[in-house]
Amino acid sequence: MPVKIRLQRHGKKGKPFYWVVAADARAKRDGKFLEKLGIYNPNTNPATIELDLDNSVQWLQNGAQPTDTARAILSYKGVLLKHHLLGGLRKGALTEEQVEEKFNAWLAEKEASVAAKVGGLDKAKAEARDKALEAEKEVNAKREAEAAAAALPETPEGESAEEEVEAVEEAPAPEAVVETEAVVETPETPQPDIDNADTTPVAPVVEKEVVEANEEMKEAPSVKEVMEESDEEVKPAKTGAEE
């Protein structure tokens, strides 16, 4: 039965990730598989690759044939190098110590290159972030300058902003301007003449009139006297009538 090491697609639309599997060459791409050897996620930078190194080497030794993409992944993780070194061990060209030494040296070099790449990516991200920040600062400064210019009064044609500032500085203070303004005379309303006004008190006059009225009432005959006079006039008339 021919066996292939290939990728099996998973994930969602637009963001796929893959399993690295050993499957029958006659099976569907996303169908049944014999063994899962690892994962491959191209959505990260750098791409995330996890492999079972020993099982992958074992499948290669058993005759499994990787696809082009799977071969690149196996080479990136050192599976093909380990398979080649174990072939030299089987032929007696290398010892186990030499195989481990060569493979570990390659791993150290690979890790250093990956770390350098990651560092370069981080540096590029930091530079891009700094550039974006500087551009944002420039835009903000430009907006502030435009707002300040819009807040200033408009200068007539032929005059510069500096001349306008000098004119403002030479202008008199508000108090001096107030002093030089013309005084508008308003007609004065006539005020009552308090000195020439009649100051005769009213109360004494009223009291005098009341006293005179009381004296006249005293001199007038009382009601009793009037009645007696009327009785005396009536009596002779009665006596005459009786006679």
MARKEPA-340357 format. One line per 3 residues: their letters; for each residue x, y, z of C-alpha. Coordinates in nm, 4 decimals. Example, Ala and Ser with C-alpha at 12.3 -4.5 7.8 and 13.67 -1.06 7.14 Angstrom:
<recs>
AS	1.2300 -0.4500 0.7800; 1.3670 -0.1060 0.7140
</recs>
This chain:
<recs>
MPV	0.0000 0.0000 0.0000; 0.1612 0.3324 -0.1063; 0.1693 0.5853 0.1790
KIR	0.2024 0.9604 0.1463; 0.2838 1.2274 0.3976; 0.0591 1.5175 0.3112
LQR	-0.1498 1.8002 0.4487; -0.5122 1.7689 0.5539; -0.7068 2.0956 0.5549
HGK	-0.8924 2.2201 0.8632; -1.0050 2.5588 0.9974; -1.2558 2.8019 0.8503
KGK	-1.2848 2.9961 0.5277; -1.0042 3.2484 0.4910; -0.8091 3.1116 0.7915
PFY	-0.7134 2.7506 0.7259; -0.4684 2.5384 0.9212; -0.3465 2.1912 0.8359
WVV	-0.2657 1.8573 0.9883; 0.0426 1.6727 0.8682; -0.0714 1.3133 0.8257
AAD	0.0472 0.9832 0.6869; -0.2354 0.8526 0.4724; -0.3076 0.6064 0.1950
ARA	-0.2274 0.7640 -0.1409; -0.5672 0.6443 -0.2720; -0.7654 0.8141 0.0076
KRD	-0.9261 1.1553 -0.0273; -0.7313 1.4572 0.0801; -0.9517 1.5243 0.3821
GKF	-1.0543 1.1647 0.4338; -0.9167 0.8896 0.6530; -0.5485 0.8885 0.7504
LEK	-0.3138 0.6408 0.9130; -0.1414 0.8714 1.1646; -0.1323 1.2378 1.2535
LGI	0.2290 1.3583 1.2575; 0.1867 1.7267 1.3404; 0.0227 2.0591 1.2532
YNP	0.0998 2.3494 1.0232; -0.0546 2.6952 1.0792; 0.0317 2.9525 0.8102
NTN	-0.1749 3.2289 0.9747; 0.1081 3.3280 1.2110; 0.4385 3.4955 1.1274
PAT	0.6563 3.2943 1.1231; 0.4348 2.9955 1.0530; 0.3664 2.7557 1.3391
IEL	0.4930 2.4015 1.2728; 0.4815 2.1156 1.5200; 0.6016 1.7657 1.4196
DLD	0.6627 1.4344 1.5820; 1.0239 1.3983 1.4644; 1.0793 1.0311 1.5392
NSV	0.7485 0.9098 1.3899; 0.8010 1.1204 1.0798; 1.1509 0.9705 1.0309
QWL	1.0061 0.6243 1.0847; 0.7463 0.6725 0.8103; 1.0151 0.7950 0.5746
QNG	1.2252 0.4894 0.6487; 0.9207 0.2723 0.5779; 0.8922 0.4201 0.2292
AQP	0.6335 0.6969 0.2723; 0.6611 0.9677 0.0077; 0.5925 1.3300 0.1110
TDT	0.4182 1.5774 -0.1159; 0.6039 1.8944 -0.2171; 0.4537 2.1073 0.0621
ARA	0.5007 1.8310 0.3176; 0.8623 1.7856 0.2047; 0.9324 2.1587 0.2642
ILS	0.7833 2.1326 0.6117; 0.9815 1.8179 0.6947; 1.3003 1.9825 0.5707
YKG	1.2308 2.2962 0.7779; 1.2004 2.0881 1.0958; 1.5072 1.8716 1.0202
VLL	1.3211 1.5452 0.9550; 1.4885 1.4925 0.6163; 1.8333 1.5656 0.7680
KHH	1.7750 1.3151 1.0464; 1.6593 1.0557 0.7922; 1.9747 1.1166 0.5857
LLG	2.2045 1.0885 0.8893; 2.0378 0.7648 0.9993; 2.0962 0.6283 0.6461
GLR	2.4705 0.6984 0.6910; 2.4528 0.5262 1.0314; 2.3007 0.2155 0.8748
KGA	2.5765 0.2093 0.6135; 2.8411 0.2512 0.8838; 2.9617 0.5861 0.7589
LTE	2.8649 0.7589 1.0822; 2.8349 0.6678 1.4475; 2.5400 0.7487 1.6694
EQV	2.7474 1.0165 1.8486; 2.8295 1.1813 1.5173; 2.4679 1.1678 1.4087
EEK	2.3503 1.3375 1.7307; 2.6317 1.5928 1.7173; 2.5589 1.6918 1.3570
FNA	2.1849 1.7059 1.4155; 2.2156 1.9127 1.7348; 2.4524 2.1581 1.5619
WLA	2.2013 2.1986 1.2802; 1.9181 2.2529 1.5308; 2.1160 2.5240 1.7127
EKE	2.1891 2.7033 1.3872; 1.8249 2.6747 1.2808; 1.6965 2.8115 1.6100
ASV	1.9388 3.1048 1.5849; 1.8171 3.1901 1.2349; 1.4534 3.1642 1.3446
AAK	1.5222 3.3868 1.6471; 1.6941 3.6419 1.4217; 1.3962 3.6397 1.1899
VGG	1.1560 3.6886 1.4796; 1.3713 3.9720 1.6140; 1.3736 4.1374 1.2736
LDK	0.9958 4.1105 1.2537; 0.9580 4.2620 1.6005; 1.1945 4.5450 1.5062
AKA	1.0010 4.6095 1.1858; 0.6759 4.6178 1.3818; 0.8247 4.8615 1.6333
EAR	0.9543 5.0881 1.3536; 0.6179 5.0810 1.1798; 0.4461 5.1670 1.5079
DKA	0.6889 5.4568 1.5709; 0.6363 5.5909 1.2183; 0.2606 5.5754 1.2618
LEA	0.2922 5.7595 1.5938; 0.5109 6.0314 1.4397; 0.2676 6.0722 1.1510
EKE	-0.0195 6.1040 1.3953; 0.1722 6.3672 1.5945; 0.2387 6.5677 1.2784
VNA	-0.1291 6.5540 1.1835; -0.2304 6.6690 1.5321; 0.0216 6.9540 1.5253
KRE	-0.1066 7.0633 1.1848; -0.4643 7.0605 1.3096; -0.3707 7.2674 1.6164
AEA	-0.1903 7.5212 1.3971; -0.4911 7.5479 1.1658; -0.7235 7.5932 1.4639
AAA	-0.4984 7.8655 1.6079; -0.4838 8.0432 1.2712; -0.8619 8.0269 1.2389
ALP	-0.9017 8.1787 1.5873; -0.6893 8.4867 1.4977; -0.8625 8.7902 1.3326
ETP	-0.8268 8.8183 0.9574; -0.5460 9.0480 0.8419; -0.6111 9.2891 0.5518
EGE	-0.4325 9.2289 0.2248; -0.0745 9.3528 0.2144; -0.0231 9.3203 0.5888
SAE	0.1490 9.0354 0.7601; 0.0658 8.8740 1.0911; 0.3744 9.0343 1.2497
EEV	0.2587 9.3849 1.1471; -0.0823 9.3110 1.2948; 0.0732 9.2007 1.6236
EAV	0.2845 9.5201 1.6347; -0.0261 9.7303 1.5700; -0.2056 9.5564 1.8535
EEA	0.0893 9.6182 2.0869; 0.1064 9.9906 1.9915; -0.2676 10.0457 2.0367
PAP	-0.3582 10.2530 2.3480; -0.4889 10.0839 2.6555; -0.8655 10.0652 2.7021
EAV	-0.8562 10.3300 2.9784; -0.6812 10.5843 2.7502; -0.9391 10.5219 2.4812
VET	-1.2188 10.5861 2.7273; -1.0584 10.9143 2.8370; -1.0310 11.0453 2.4795
EAV	-1.3888 10.9646 2.3867; -1.6230 11.2600 2.3383; -1.8596 11.3276 2.6268
VET	-2.2219 11.3418 2.5176; -2.4181 11.6044 2.7235; -2.7677 11.4967 2.8195
PET	-3.0328 11.7562 2.9191; -3.0765 11.7818 3.2926; -3.4217 11.7313 3.4331
PQP	-3.5452 12.0291 3.6413; -3.5231 11.9729 4.0131; -3.7752 12.1234 4.2532
DID	-3.6625 12.4444 4.4307; -3.6635 12.3354 4.7869; -3.5455 12.6732 4.9255
NAD	-3.8303 12.8792 4.7627; -4.1020 12.6259 4.8264; -4.3890 12.7141 5.0646
TTP	-4.2794 12.5704 5.3959; -4.5800 12.6894 5.5987; -4.6892 12.4039 5.8164
VAP	-5.0360 12.2703 5.7470; -5.1149 12.1414 6.0949; -5.1278 12.4874 6.2748
VVE	-5.3784 12.6203 6.0171; -5.6098 12.3270 6.0706; -5.5915 12.3665 6.4499
KEV	-5.6812 12.7384 6.4249; -5.9919 12.6625 6.2178; -6.1019 12.3978 6.4658
VEA	-6.0648 12.6409 6.7602; -6.2744 12.9105 6.5857; -6.5476 12.6578 6.5087
NEE	-6.5612 12.5525 6.8734; -6.5938 12.9156 6.9877; -6.8839 12.9781 6.7470
MKE	-7.0555 12.6671 6.8777; -7.0150 12.7941 7.2340; -7.1727 13.1334 7.1458
APS	-7.4657 12.9699 6.9663; -7.7749 12.9066 7.1867; -7.8171 12.5533 7.3057
VKE	-8.1103 12.3356 7.2083; -8.2671 12.3726 7.5533; -8.2705 12.7508 7.5293
VME	-8.4238 12.7352 7.1842; -8.6977 12.5037 7.3156; -8.7753 12.7298 7.6108
ESD	-8.8025 13.0304 7.3833; -9.0404 12.8459 7.1603; -9.2562 12.7431 7.4621
EEV	-9.2826 13.1020 7.5844; -9.4002 13.2147 7.2440; -9.6576 12.9378 7.2320
KPA	-9.8051 13.0052 7.5811; -9.9494 13.3563 7.5081; -10.1080 13.2219 7.1989
KTG	-10.2840 12.9517 7.4033; -10.4081 13.1942 7.6671; -10.5499 13.4199 7.3980
AEE	-10.7352 13.1334 7.2500; -10.8803 13.0367 7.5824; -11.0116 13.3887 7.6406
</recs>
